[in-house]
Amino acid sequence: MNPSPTFNLIGPGRLGQTLARLWQDAGLLQTVGVLGRDRQRAQAACEFIGAGSVRDWDTLTPTAITLLATPDDALAATARQLADSAALSAGAIVFHCSGAQSSALLAPLHARGALVASIHPLKSFAAPERAIRDFAGTCCACEGDAAALTALAPLFDAIGARRFAVAADAKLLYHAGAVLACNHLVALMDAALRCLEQAGLPRNEAWPALRPLIDGTLDNIDHGGTQAALTGPVARGDMATVERETVATRAAGAEVSDAYHLLSQLALQLRQRAG
């Protein structure tokens, strides 16, 4: 049996830890080095992954595959640092998991003979302990060198990923859609809770009251799409209520009122498209 490819993780945050642990548990990769800004966090990541040792730029050795899982604003500098280090060999695969940045950010590594790619899981990695249990079924946006994607595809397929292609020059728009659906949904739910609190319903009671409504709405989108799922005053053409509620939501904050107004405009456009 051929040994599993060697693997370095640079940036041992929640996403990096999750993927490394899944591949380690499945015997798909041999984690060698874990490099991070904080050695204690890097050591904790090694313990979570169950393999690898803490490295710095002087002790990091070349591996077949390297994941750059640093924050987006550190990716370009990290790519340059890896390209200038002794830890990169020609033909190695280097990829990142940013949704907003394309694989073009890894150009310094490509110039050194590496194969580069970007694979972004459409998933919230709030807790790696939970993410390793429910990663299967996660959709992942892929772009980059064909040879790199061909080599990485079996690794993601084996842990239950559902891969799809995205154009490198469309990454920002793609990621904005994901942010609206995930991160901004959290902010929207908080705005809704603020309104209910101002109406006299404590937050610990407001969320259980809203949750069935939210679940039902998502189920309606599943079965009929966004146009059929639209309900409420805009769907009924009751713009007078929308105007009154835009004023009323100022009690929860001017930004909540502004959000209510703008989202009502989007809902109106959706209603108009539906005829």
N, C-alpha and C positions, 0 to 999 in steps of 0.2 A: 504494500500500500504506500502510495506517495505521501510524504509528510505534508501537513497543511502549510500554506504560505505564511511567511512571517509578517508581522503587523506592528506598526508604531501608531500610537495615538498622541497627537499633539493638541492639547486643549481638552483636558478630562472633565468637561462639564457634564450636565445631565444627559444630553443627547449622545455624546461620545461614549460615556460610560455604558449607556443602554445598548448601543450597537456592539461595542466590544464584548460585553457580557453575553449577549445573544450568540455571537459568533464563537466565543470561547466555549460556551456550554455545548454548542452544536459540534465542536471539534473542527470548525471550518477554517479558523485562523489561529496562529500561535502568537499571542501578544508578547512582544519583546520589551518595548520601551514605552513609558508614559511620561510625557513632558508637559509641565504646566508652570504657571507663574508662582504658585504656592506649593512648596514641596509636601506640606502636610496634606493638602487636598489631593495632590497627585498620589500620595501613598494610600490615602483612603480609597481613591479610584482603583488602584491596583488590587486592594483587598476586595472591593466590590466585584471587580472583573474576575478575580480569582487567578490572575496571572500577571506577568510583566513586572518591571522594576522601574523605579523613578530614575529618570535620566535628565541631563542638561544638554546643552548644545555641544559640549565637548565629549560627552559619553554616549550620545545617541548614535546608534549604528544603522547602516542601511538595511532596509527590509523590502520585501516584495510589494507591500501595500502600506500606504500611510494615509491616515485620515487627519485632515486639519479641521478640528472642531472648535476653533477659537471663536469669540464674538466677531461679527461681521467687520467691525472697524479695525480689527487686528489681523484680518486674513491676509491682506496684501503684504504687510510687513513680515508676517510669519512665512509666507511663501518665499519672499526674498531671502530670509534668513536660512530657510531650509535649502534653497538653491545654492547659497554660499557656503554651506556646511559640508562635512564629509559624510553626512548621513543620507546622501542621495546617490543612487546609481542609475546609469542609463537603462531605460526599459522599465523602471519601477513605476508603479501606479500611485498617483497622488490625487486625492479627491477631497472635496469639501461638501458640507450639507447645508449651505446657505440657500435660502429661498430667494433672496433679493439679489445676490451676486452670481455672476455666471462663471463658468470655468475659465474664461479669459483672464480672470484675476490671477490664475496660476501660470501665466505666460513665462515668468522667469524659470519655472521648473520645466516647462515644455522646452525652453531653449537649452536646457541641460540634458535633454533626452528623455525626460519623464513623459508618461502618458497621463493626461489629466482629465478630470470629469467633475461634475457636480450632481449629487443625488440628494434631493430634499424631501424628507418624509413629512407628509401632511398630518402632523400629529403634535399634540402638546406634551412636552416632556417635563411636566411639573415634578414628578417623582419617579426616578429610575426603577425603584422597586416595583411600582405599579406598571410602568411602561414595558418592562420585560415580560409581563404576564399578558398584556393585551396588544402587543405590537402587531401580531398577525392580522392581516387585512388592511394595514396602513398603505395608502397610496403614496407613491414616491415619484417626484418629477425628475427626469433624467436628461442631461445633455453633456456633451463633451466629446473627447476622442472616441471613435467607434471601438477601437481595440480596448480602451479602458472600460467602456460600458459593457463590452462583451465579457470581460473578466470579472467585473463586479456584479453582473446580473445574477449569476448563480448564488452568490452570497446573500443577496437581498431576497431572492426567490425562496431560499431555504428557510428564512425566518418569517415567511408569510407576507412579504411585501407585494404590492400590486403596482408594477412599474408603468409609467407612461412618459412619452417624450414631450419636452417643452423647448421652444426656441430660445437660444441664449439671449437674444435681444428683446425677449418678452418677459424676462424674469421679474422685473420690477412690477409689471402689471399683474402677472400671475401671483406674486407674493402679496401684493396689495389686496387681491381678492381673498387670499387666505387670512390675512390680518383682519379684514372686515368680518369674515365668518367666525373667527376664533377670538382673537384678542379684543376686538371691538364689541363682540357679543358680550364678553365679560363686563366691559364698560357700560354697555346698554342695559344689562341686567342690574347693574348697580344703580343706574339712573332710575330704572323702574322701581327699585326698592326704596330709593330716596323719595319718590313721589308717594308711595304707599305709606312710608313713615310720616311724611308731612300730613297725610290724610288720617293719621292716628293709628295705623296698624304697625305694631312692632316688627322689626326686621325678622326676628325669629319665627314670626307667624306669617309674614308676608311671603317669604320664599316658598314654604309648603303650599301656600294658596296659589302662587303663580306657576309652580312647576307643572301641574297637569295641563295648564293652558299652553305652556311652552312645548311640552311633549306632544300635545295634540296638533299644534301648529307644524312642528317638524314632521309628524306623521302625514299631515295633509300635503306638505311639500313633496314627501316621498311618493305619494300616490297620485298627485295631480299637477305638480309643478308650482311655481311661485304665483302664477296668475290665478289659478283656481284656489290657492290657499289664502289669498288676500281676503280678509274680513275687516269689520270695524267701520268707523265713520267714513273713511275715504272710500272704501268699497261700496258703501251705500250712497255716496255722493253728498254726505252730510258735512259740508265744509264749514258750516256755521259752528258745529261742535268742535271741529278741528281748531278754528280760530279761538274759541273760548278756552279750549284746553291748552293751546299755546300760551295764553296769558296765565292760566292757572298754574302751569308747571314752573313758572318763575319762582314759586314758593320753594321749590327744590333746588333753585340755582339758575342763573341766567344761561349757563351752558346747557342745562337740561332742557330749558325752553327752546334754545336754538336748535338742539338736536331733534326735539320733537317736531319743530317746524320743517327742518331739512328732510327728515325721514318721511314726513307727510307728503312733501313734494315728490320724493322718490316713489312713494306708494301711489300718488296720483298718476305719475307717468306709467306705472305698472298697470293701473286700472285702465288708462287710455289705450295702452297696447292691447289689452284684453278686449277692447271694444265695449 
